[in-house]
C-alpha cells in the first residue's frame, strides 16, 4: 500500500477571541443568577462558560483531510478523481468568491475568521456542484496535496 506523497490534515480551530467570549457568556450567566446565591452563581459561571465553549468548539473545528484518494472537508467526502484544478485564493479573491462570484450550487466550507481559501473545480458530470470553496490557513499546501493525490490515483 502506497501512502499519499503529500498527506494533508488541518483543523479549522476557532480564534482565541471566541474562547474569551465563552468566558464572558459564563460571567453573564453568573451575574444573571447572582440574586439566587453563591451556588447558582458558580453554576451559572461554569455552565455558561462550558455551554458557550462547546458551541464555539463544534462550529469552529471542522477538519480538512486528503487521505486514501479522498478529500474530506467537514461533512463532505469527495474522491480526488472527481476534482479538477485547485485555485489558491488570497484574502481579496476569497472575499469575492464568498460574495458576488459565489454560485449557490457550490459546496462551501466557509469560516469567515480564516481569510484565505482554496477553490477546487468539480469535474464529475453527475455532480451538480460546480466547485468546492474551502477556507484554509494553508491553501498552497492543500493544493499540492490534492495534486499529489490525483497523480497517485
Order of alpha helices (4+ residues) and beta strands (2+ residues): beta-alpha-alpha-beta-beta-beta-beta-alpha-beta-beta-beta-alpha
